[in-house]
Amino acid sequence: MILHYDGTVWSRIKIAGLGSRRPSMTAVWGTGAGAVYVGGQGIVLSLGGKP
């Protein structure tokens, strides 16, 4: 599960394209405002950035 905090509330982020896979996510990093990446088990997801 990926959660996003907007400064007030937490909300769950839906992830498209994974099907029934549920990879373990083990890393989170950002490269600037609005560019956040989450990675683990052979996958990297981006929120607001370009992979």
C-alpha positions as CSV (number, residue, x, y, z in Angstrom):
1,M,0.0,0.0,0.0
2,I,1.3,3.5,-0.9
3,L,0.0,6.4,1.2
4,H,0.3,10.1,0.3
5,Y,0.2,12.9,2.9
6,D,-0.9,16.3,1.6
7,G,-0.1,18.2,4.8
8,T,-3.5,17.6,6.3
9,V,-4.7,14.0,5.6
10,W,-3.3,10.7,4.5
11,S,-4.8,9.0,1.4
12,R,-4.2,5.7,-0.3
13,I,-2.7,5.8,-3.8
14,K,-4.0,3.3,-6.3
15,I,-1.2,1.7,-8.4
16,A,-2.2,0.7,-11.9
17,G,-0.5,-2.1,-13.8
18,L,0.5,-4.4,-11.0
19,G,-2.5,-6.9,-11.4
20,S,-2.4,-9.3,-8.5
21,R,1.3,-8.7,-7.7
22,R,2.1,-7.2,-4.3
23,P,5.8,-6.5,-4.3
24,S,7.6,-5.5,-1.1
25,M,8.5,-1.8,-1.3
26,T,11.7,-1.1,0.5
27,A,13.0,2.3,-0.6
28,V,11.6,5.8,-0.9
29,W,13.4,8.9,-2.2
30,G,12.7,12.3,-3.7
31,T,14.5,14.5,-6.2
32,G,12.6,17.7,-5.5
33,A,9.1,19.1,-4.8
34,G,6.5,16.7,-6.2
35,A,9.0,14.1,-7.5
36,V,8.9,11.0,-5.2
37,Y,10.0,7.5,-6.1
38,V,9.2,4.2,-4.3
39,G,11.1,1.0,-5.2
40,G,11.6,-2.6,-4.3
41,Q,11.4,-6.2,-5.5
42,G,12.1,-5.4,-9.2
43,I,9.8,-2.3,-9.5
44,V,10.2,1.5,-9.2
45,L,7.1,3.7,-9.0
46,S,7.1,7.5,-9.6
47,L,4.7,10.0,-8.2
48,G,5.0,13.3,-10.0
49,G,8.4,12.6,-11.5
50,K,9.7,11.0,-14.7
51,P,11.2,7.5,-14.4
